[in-house]
Amino acid sequence: MAFADRLKKLDAHRLQQSVKATVQSNGRLTFTVEATKEMGLSEEKSLVIFEADGGDLGAVISHKGDPDAFILKRCGLYFYVAFKNYLQQAGIDYKGQRIIYDITELDEKIDGK
């Protein structure tokens, strides 16, 4: 097999995207414009967020009004959720350190979603 036959072109468009969520000093978890597009966020949706070992988080997109979900709020082009209470409860120093979550879509389902 030739070397060229083993090559796989990288998806430059996807890999240059900033699909991230950042914790702001005010306790908001904000989503980049790319994350908003990739996740299909809108004012009609909400996020059910799960905590995993090692500080990882998981999230499932839900409908607006879901009592188990964080309310998505819009600020200009960005969306955010109020995350301050979780951060304080978890003892996370969100004011003194920069916290950025990479967002990756998984093929598995949580609670059927």
Stockholm file with secondary structure:
# STOCKHOLM 1.0

chainA/1-113         MAFADRLKKLDAHRLQQSVKATVQSNGRLTFTVEATKEMGLSEEKSLVIFEADGGDLGAVISHKGDPDAFILKRCGLYFYVAFKNYLQQAGIDYKGQRIIYDITELDEKIDGK
#=GR chainA/1-113 SS CCGGGGCCCCCHHHHTCCCEEEECTTSEEEECHHHHHHHTCCTTEEEEEEECGGGCEEEEEEETTCTTSEECEEETTEEEEECHHHHHHTTCCTTTSCEEEECCCCSCCSTTC
#=GC SS_cons         CCGGGGCCCCCHHHHTCCCEEEECTTSEEEECHHHHHHHTCCTTEEEEEEECGGGCEEEEEEETTCTTSEECEEETTEEEEECHHHHHHTTCCTTTSCEEEECCCCSCCSTTC
//
